[in-house]
Amino acid sequence: MSRDTSLSLLARVSDRPGDSDWQRFADLYEPLIRGWLRQREVLYHDADDLVQEIMTVVIRRVGDFEHNGRIGAFRTWLRTITVHCLRDFWRAGKNKPAGVGGSDIQELIAQLEDPASEMSRLWDQEHDRHVMRRLLEMLQGEFEPKTWQAFQRFALNNVPAAQVAQELGITTNAVFIAKSRVLTRLRQESAGILDEN
């Protein structure tokens, strides 16, 4: 395994923003942020511009991110950048005659800024669910189809190992090995982005 492969996606992006790892990172986070913003009615029409602003800040600052050892450090860092970009967006729009939803945006910002709010908990849940799903999609091509099927049926669909083994014509031990290989690779790729509880 090369040094690049052994580093997490976050570490690779922090070391060399702008290469194919940055594109992979953008493919991971742009849909999450866009989807999250579009779910908030007040931001729906501005979501694309806001995503661009947020990702621009992330590109500039990702090399400065230091994991503080707390669970969710990266998603909290990303949420903070999002809050600052939303606040800047709202302030810039205050002087526009067609400004809409000012108090709604202020409330959204306040809730997102408060780590104990329901909005922040929702952000955390959506982040982890989306990132896990997308990373698994990105990693799927690294595994033989039978290995992936064994992992998916056993680890994701909760089918008993013996049944998966019988369906795929492999040993039960091979099912456990498939799960272990995929999860090891997932942990490696997601280090610093997703934290184990």
Secondary structure, DSSP 8 states (H G I E B T S, - for coil): --HHHHS-HHHHHHHSTTSHHHHHHHHHHHHHHHHHHHHSGGGGGGHHHHHHHHHHHHHHHGGG----SSTTHHHHHHHHHHHHHHHHHHHHHTTSTT---HHHHHHHHHHHH-TTSHHHHHHHHHHHHHHHHHHHHHHGGGS-HHHHHHHIIIIIS---HHHHHHHHTS-HHHHHHHHHHHHHHHHHHHTTTS---
